[in-house]
């Protein structure tokens, strides 16, 4: 074990709490105080405004922050104060699992995001993880973050240089398997109009058939 690891394992973490609900504030306070060998409570504040001065003075290792606070919100507070507390980790503890709030908090500078339905052990472990540089997330939040990266990204439609948007649109529909009459029906134009567009496409792409035009279109859009 390195000296830095030894110091890290022996160090007592200094914790701050911002929670306006007195019952929940007491719950987290007791959670911290029951582990004197690991945590030291620096303060538990009802509002973000009350926490500014003591946090800037004491520079806690971790601050547990509720999102819905009277006055300045938890997200606003983290966003404003995190640049001044570069060695402090901010762990959100909230009832909100809406994606917008989750990602807003993480973008603001939160190191972790835990739900209040988490067990005391999960909350304590999350505080420890955050202090060690980790990113503790409740299971539901972790699933939400993963899903956000797994959502299929809509492929940006490309237009072949020289073709008009309508000509590219017709080629795209043909590439999807539609025949000219179906393209006309879908675009609310006549079959003859589709044929006129295709003649222009053939001339611009230097091809002689619909199949050749579609192949060129697919080759370009797959690049």
FENKA-V543900 format. One record per pair of residues at least 12 apart in sequence whose ideal C-beta (glycine too) atoms are under 7 Angstrom apart, sorted by the first residue. I is the first residue (numbers start at 1). GAP is how many residues later the second one is. Records with the same first field share a line. If there is no record, write none. Layout:
I=GAP ; GAP
This chain:
8=124
12=26 ; 27 ; 28
13=25 ; 26 ; 48 ; 49 ; 118
14=26 ; 28 ; 44 ; 46 ; 47
15=17 ; 24 ; 25 ; 26 ; 27 ; 45 ; 46 ; 47 ; 49 ; 112
16=26 ; 27 ; 35 ; 39 ; 44 ; 47
17=12 ; 27 ; 47
18=27 ; 30 ; 33 ; 45 ; 47 ; 48 ; 51 ; 56
19=25 ; 47
20=26 ; 27 ; 46 ; 49 ; 50
24=92
25=19
28=36
29=12 ; 15
31=89 ; 92 ; 93
35=89
42=12 ; 16 ; 18
47=22 ; 23 ; 24
48=21 ; 23 ; 24 ; 26 ; 29
49=22 ; 23
52=29
55=26 ; 30
56=28
59=26 ; 28 ; 29
60=28
61=27 ; 28 ; 70
62=26 ; 27 ; 29 ; 65 ; 68 ; 69
63=25 ; 27
64=27 ; 29 ; 63
65=12 ; 13 ; 25 ; 26 ; 27 ; 28
66=27 ; 28
67=25 ; 27 ; 29 ; 34 ; 38
74=18
75=29 ; 30 ; 33
78=12 ; 27 ; 30 ; 31 ; 32
79=29 ; 30
82=27
89=22 ; 41 ; 42
90=19 ; 20 ; 21
91=19 ; 20 ; 21 ; 23 ; 35 ; 36 ; 39 ; 45
92=13 ; 18 ; 20 ; 21 ; 22
93=21 ; 23 ; 30
94=21 ; 22
95=20 ; 21
97=18 ; 43 ; 44
99=45
102=39 ; 42
111=19 ; 24
112=14 ; 17 ; 18 ; 23 ; 24 ; 25
113=24 ; 25 ; 28
114=12 ; 22 ; 24
115=23 ; 25 ; 26
118=20
157=15
158=62 ; 63
160=57 ; 60
162=42
163=38 ; 41
166=31
167=30 ; 33 ; 34
170=13 ; 24 ; 27 ; 28
171=30 ; 42 ; 43 ; 46
173=13
174=36 ; 40
175=39 ; 42 ; 43
180=14 ; 15 ; 18
198=12
201=12
